[in-house]
Every structure is written in C-alpha cells, then in structure tokens.
Amino acid sequence: MKGQSLKIYVILYLVFLYAPIVLLPLFAFNSGTVIAFPLQGFTFGWFIEVFTTQALVEATRNSVFIAVSVAVFSTCFGLFAARAATRYNFPAKGGIVGFVMLPLVLPEIIVAVSLLVVLIQAGLSTGIWSVIAGHVLICTPFSIAILQGSFANMDKSLEEAAVDLGETPLSTFRLVTLPLVAPGIIASLLICFTISLDEFIIAFFLSGNEPTLPVYIWGLLRFPARVPVIMALGTLLVALSIILLITAEYFRRRGLRRAGKRDVGGFL
C-alpha cells in the first residue's frame, strides 16, 4: 500500500512538473493566436517569425554572447577553485570555500539589487558586461561543485608520477590533469551556459537597453497576439536545454567511467 501511494505521488508530481512544458509545442504549432483549446490548425509560422523578428534576434544574440562568456569565465574560476579545494590545505579553507559557494543559497533578487547598487555607486552603466559579471557570480559555485567531483575522482598518484618523470607542475597540469578532468570541464561549460541563458532576474536588473532573451520574452507578454511566438521560442529553448543537460550528463558519467568510479547521482 505504501509503495502504491508513493508511485501515485511520483506520477502526480511529474504531471504537475512537466504538463506545462508539454503544452508549449502544442500551442507553438497551433495556427490560432488565442492560447486555448480546441486547436485551430497546424502551422510553422510562429517558428519562422522567431527567426525573422529583428528585436528577438538581437536579444538572442545578446543572450548567447553572455552565456558563452559566462560559461568560459565561470569554468576557469571553478577549475582553479576546485583544484585548490581538493589538492591543498590552507588557513580558513572551509570558510573560504563556503563563502565562494554562498551565491548558491542567496536569493537572486538580493544579488541583482546589490550588484545594481554597486554599479550605480561606482558610476558604471548597466549592459551586457554587467550581466556577465552577475551571471559569473552565480554560475561559478555550480562549476566548482562539478569540478570538485572531477578532481576528487582523479588519482593523485598520476600527477605525482608525472612529476617524478621530470615534468614541471605546469606541464603536469596541461598533459595529465586537464585530460583527466576534461569531462567535468565540458559538463561545467554546458551547465553554466544553460543557467546563464535561462536566467531572468539578474538580467532584468542589469541589462539596461541591451535586453537578454528572457527579458525580451517577458516584454512580449504584454501583447497577447505575440504569445504564440513566445510558445514557439519556449519550445526551442526547452529542446536546447534538454540537449545541453543530456550532453553534460554524458560527459560527467564518461569521466566517472574513465576514473573507475561508481555513479551515485547526477543531473539525470
């Protein structure tokens, strides 16, 4: 009885979680402008409009540039921080690592308002680079969490053997460490890219007159006739997010297999 109740709960939870996502493609291919049943017809017109609306293309370009920059910066910072946390002991190590990971538990609205106040007080303008700074702040802890697992699963004796054979610390890191943690690096890049691409609150406060894609979508909601375009765009974003997450999980599990470790959890 208990197992049956748990199964029903899981099914209801999954329906509640994914039913709105399933509705996205249904209305994205609907020829009517009213989001309601019954559907009026089948069309690809809304998807075509996604790629022909200049303002939407500009917002997409801004978001992709921001997401790529954030993925690279966050992964670089995460790589250095994760290596320091797993390979070295230094004073107040736990407190420093905890402080770096703090954005994981801070409400994004607090982070966004704080960054906006700092920019105003410093006399700096909002725009793409301010959004990148804010996204790096919240994405770096995710990168550290992923890469810490990669470094923890790596055999330290391989680095020690390379040093014993005459390699310098830099060449050891380049020739031995990086290839072994490469799946974690790829997973970090993909996860940070996805988080930045979908993030709204920080971008809303800091984007200024250079809106990102989520901010532009929010602006379209004021025009009911444009909602089907949002549905089409949302369908594309969901498909992209799923592909990126599956790819990141593939490389994470590949890294575990190469290290000979058992998988005890993950994104999927």
Secondary structure by P-SEA (a helix, b strand, c coil): caaaaaaaaaaaaaaaacccccaaaaaaaccccccccccccccaaaaaaaaacaaaaaaaaaaaaaaaaaaaaaaaaaaaaaaaaccccccaaaaaaaaaaccccccaaaaaaaaaaaaaaacccccaaaaaaaaaaaaaaaaaaaaaaaaaaccaaaaaaaaaacccaaaaaaccccccaaaaaaaaaaaaaaaaaaccaaaaacccccccaaaaaaaacccccaaaaaaaaaaaaaaaaaaaaaaaaaaaaaaaaaaccccccccc
